[in-house]
């Protein structure tokens, strides 16, 4: 008996399920997907090393990295700045948000070599000595941090949101902060913290 799935015999269906289940368990070739990259998406010279020089939080820093290294991994693994978090590693959660030349960037989605010479601000660069940034203080005041994992990206993105002039209403803040996710659901508190800081700016 032949035909579509509906016309297959019971034996045919069982055979199909056995074969397809076995195929799912087969190892896939991963050499072309190094560092989560699809073939053809790696920068020119992938697999080679380049020296990347950045001004990070006002300090000139440099590191020799593989050309496929993300800006996130450069900051965390090469420059010793673990405040920027690796969440989804796919640009969907915003935990890795930093400022590059004053613009918000998901640092997991961009190669470090693309930002040679850039100015980067991470969560570590917002405070001035022992004095927290006003938005950091507001997050504490309004319990906007909760578990804290998304907090660095939320705060860095919130600082940019205010600087961009997108904090004129709670609705506008929600819209311009929508790229940053909070697993604890502290969104109301985060919006309040940004709103308070914007009013005092």
C-alpha positions in Angstrom: 0.0 0.0 0.0 1.4 3.3 -1.0 0.5 7.0 -1.0 0.9 9.8 1.4 1.4 9.4 5.2 -2.2 8.6 5.6 -2.0 5.7 3.1 1.1 4.1 4.5 0.8 0.6 6.1 1.4 0.2 9.8 4.7 -1.5 9.0 5.7 1.4 6.8 4.9 3.9 9.5 6.9 2.0 12.1 9.8 1.7 9.7 9.6 5.5 9.0 9.6 6.3 12.7 12.5 4.0 13.4 14.6 5.4 10.6 13.8 9.1 11.4 14.4 8.6 15.1 17.7 7.0 14.4 18.6 9.9 12.1 17.9 12.5 14.7 20.4 10.8 17.0 23.2 10.9 14.4 26.1 13.3 15.1 26.0 16.3 12.7 29.2 17.7 11.2 30.0 20.8 13.2 33.2 22.1 11.7 31.4 24.7 9.7 29.5 25.9 12.7 32.4 26.9 14.9 31.5 29.5 17.5 27.9 29.3 16.5 28.5 30.6 13.0 26.9 29.4 9.8 29.2 28.7 6.8 29.9 31.9 5.0 29.2 34.2 7.9 32.6 34.2 9.4 34.7 37.3 8.7 37.5 37.3 6.2 40.5 35.5 7.7 38.4 33.4 10.1 40.6 31.1 12.1 43.5 33.6 12.2 44.3 36.0 15.0 44.1 39.8 15.0 45.0 42.4 17.7 41.9 44.4 18.6 42.4 47.8 20.3 39.5 49.4 22.2 38.9 52.1 24.7 36.8 50.2 27.3 35.3 52.2 30.1 37.8 55.0 29.4 40.8 52.8 29.4 42.8 51.7 26.3 42.8 47.9 26.1 44.0 45.5 23.5 44.0 41.7 23.0 45.0 39.2 20.3 41.9 37.2 19.4 40.6 34.8 16.8 38.8 36.7 14.1 35.6 34.8 15.0 35.6 36.0 18.6 32.5 38.0 19.6 32.7 41.3 21.3 31.0 39.7 24.3 33.7 37.0 24.6 36.5 39.6 24.1 35.1 41.5 27.1 34.5 38.6 29.3 37.2 36.1 28.5 40.1 38.3 27.3 39.6 41.6 29.1 38.3 40.3 32.5 35.0 42.2 32.4 32.4 39.6 33.4 29.6 42.1 34.2 28.2 41.8 30.7 26.3 38.6 30.7 26.0 35.8 28.2 22.3 34.9 28.1 20.8 33.4 24.9 24.0 34.1 22.9 21.6 34.8 19.9 20.8 38.5 20.4 17.3 37.8 21.7 17.5 38.6 25.4 19.7 41.7 25.7 21.7 40.5 28.7 24.9 41.3 26.7 24.0 44.9 25.9 26.9 47.3 25.9 27.5 50.7 24.4 29.7 51.0 21.3 30.5 54.6 20.5 27.4 55.5 22.6 25.1 53.2 20.7 23.4 50.0 22.1 24.8 46.8 20.8 24.1 43.2 21.5 27.7 42.2 22.0 27.1 38.5 21.4 26.1 39.2 17.7 29.1 41.2 16.6 32.7 40.3 16.0 35.3 42.0 18.2 37.5 42.8 15.1 34.7 44.9 13.7 35.2 47.4 16.5 38.9 48.0 16.5 39.4 51.6 17.7 35.8 51.9 19.1 34.8 53.2 22.5 33.0 50.6 24.5 31.1 51.1 27.8 30.1 48.1 29.9 28.2 48.0 33.2 31.6 48.2 35.0 32.1 51.7 33.4 28.9 53.4 34.6 29.8 54.0 38.2 32.4 56.6 39.2 34.5 55.0 41.9 32.2 54.1 44.8 29.4 56.3 43.4 26.8 54.4 41.4 25.2 55.7 38.3 21.8 57.3 39.0 20.1 54.4 37.1 21.9 51.8 39.2 20.7 53.6 42.3 17.2 53.7 40.9 17.2 49.9 40.2 18.1 49.4 43.8 15.4 51.8 45.0 12.7 50.2 43.0 13.9 46.5 43.2 14.4 46.4 39.4 17.3 43.9 39.7 15.7 40.9 41.5 17.8 37.8 40.4 20.3 40.2 38.8 21.2 38.2 35.7 19.6 40.5 33.1 20.4 43.6 35.2 23.7 44.7 33.5 22.1 44.7 30.1 18.9 46.3 31.3 20.8 49.2 33.0 23.2 49.8 30.0 20.2 49.8 27.7 18.3 52.0 30.1 21.1 54.5 30.1 21.0 54.6 26.3 17.2 54.9 26.3 17.4 58.0 28.4 20.3 59.5 26.4 18.4 58.9 23.1 15.4 60.8 24.5 13.1 57.7 24.5 12.0 57.9 28.1 9.3 60.5 27.9 6.5 58.2 29.0 6.2 54.7 30.5 4.8 53.4 27.1 7.8 54.8 25.3 10.2 53.3 27.8 8.5 49.9 27.3 8.8 50.1 23.6 12.5 51.1 23.5 13.5 48.6 26.2 11.6 45.7 24.5 14.9 44.1 23.4 15.8 43.4 27.0 14.1 40.4 28.6 13.7 39.8 32.4 13.0 36.3 33.5 11.9 37.5 36.9 9.2 39.8 35.3 10.4 42.9 37.0 9.4 45.1 34.0 7.2 47.5 36.0 10.0 48.2 38.4 12.5 48.6 35.6 10.3 51.1 33.8 9.8 53.0 37.1 13.6 53.1 37.7 14.2 54.5 34.2 11.4 56.9 34.4 12.7 58.3 37.7 16.2 58.6 36.4 15.1 60.3 33.2 13.2 62.9 35.3 16.2 63.7 37.3 18.6 63.9 34.3 
